[in-house]
C-alpha cells in the first residue's frame, strides 16, 4: 500500500490578496477623479473690463455653452432646448449663470437665454474674464 505524501502533489494557486488590493486602489482613484473629469471641459469666456463680480452660491446653477455649441447644466450634458427647459422646471432656480465660449454664435446664446426667460428666471448673470 502506497501513501501519497505532500511533496508528490503540486498545487498551483493564485494569490488573490494583491489583486484585490490593486483593484481597491484603482477604485479609489476613479472615485476621486470622476468629479474632476465631469467638469473638465474648456470654455474660453470673453473678457470684460467693467464687470461687477457677483456672489455665487452653491445652489446657483451654471449653464455652460462650449465652442461647439454643446450645452451643459452643472456639468450634465443637455441635448436640446426642450431638455434644458425640463431641467430648469425641476430646479426652479431664482438666478442662473451663463458661461458661454466667446466663439459661440450670438444667436445660440440668445436662444439659451430665451429658454431661461421662459422659465421665469429674471436674474441671469454672464460669466466673463476680467481684463
N, C-alpha and C positions, 0 to 999 in steps of 0.2 A: 504494500500500500504506500503510495507516494503522496506526500503532503506538499501543497504549494506554499512557498514562502513569499514574503512581501517583496523580495527582490526579483522574483520571477515575473511579476506583473509590472507593466509600465503604464502608469496612469497620467495622461496629459490633461491638464485643466488650465483654463484661462482665469487669471486673477481679475475679478470684476471691480475691485475697490478703486484702483487707479482710473479706470474708465468712468466710473460713477463720479469720482472727484472732478475729472476734466469736464464732464457734462454739466455738473453743477456750476462750475466756474464759468463756462460758456453761457449758461442760462442767466447767471447774474450779470454778465457783461451785456447781453442782449436786452435785459430788462432795464439796465441803466441807460443804454444808448438809444433805446426806442423813442423816448420823448424828444431827444435831441434831433433825431432823424425826422421826426414828424414836422418840426418847424424849421428845418434847414433848407429853405428854398430862397433864392436870391431875388430881391426886389430892389431896384435902383430908383429910389424915390427922388422927386425933383427937389431942387434947392429953393429956399425962400429966405429973404433977408428980414422980412417983417412978420415973422410968425410968433404967435402968442402960445407959449407952452401950456398945455392943459394937463390937469391931473388925471392920470389913467388909473382906474380902479381895476381890481382883478376880474370883476364881472362885466367890464366893458368889452363887448365883442369887437373883434378886428376882422374886417373883410379885406383880404389881400387879392390884388389883381396882378398876376405876373405878366411879363412882357409877351408871352404867347397867349394872352387873354384867358388864362385859367383862373377861376375864382376859388378862393378858399375862405372858409369862415372858421376862425380859431384853429386853423390847420386842417380842417376837414374839407376834402375836395368837393366842390359844388359843380354839377354838370350842366345845369340850366338855370335860367332866371326863375322858373317855377319852383325848382328845388330850393333856391335861395329864399324865395318867398315863404315856403313851408317851414324852413328852419327859423326864419325870423318870427313867424307866427308862434312857434313853440317857445322861443326865447323871450319874446316881448321885451326887448331892451328899451330903456329910456333914451340911451345915447349909443352911438356907434362910431367907430373909427374906420376910415377907408384908406388903405395903403396901396397905392397903385404905382406901378413902374412908370417912369417918365416917358417910355417909348410906346405906351399903350394908346390906342386911338382915343381921342377925347369923347367921341360918341359912345364908346363902350363904357367908359367910366360914368357918363351921364345916364346910361341905361341901368347900371348898377345902382346909382343914386336914386333913380326913379322907382326901382323896386323898394328901396329903403323908405322913400316918401310914401308909397302906397300903404306901408305898414303903420303909418302914423308916427314914425320916428322923426322928431323935429331937430334933435341935437346930433349933427353929423360933423365929425372932425376929419380933416385931411392930414395924413401923415406926410411930413416933409423933412428934409435935412436942413440944418442950419448952415447958412452961407459963411 
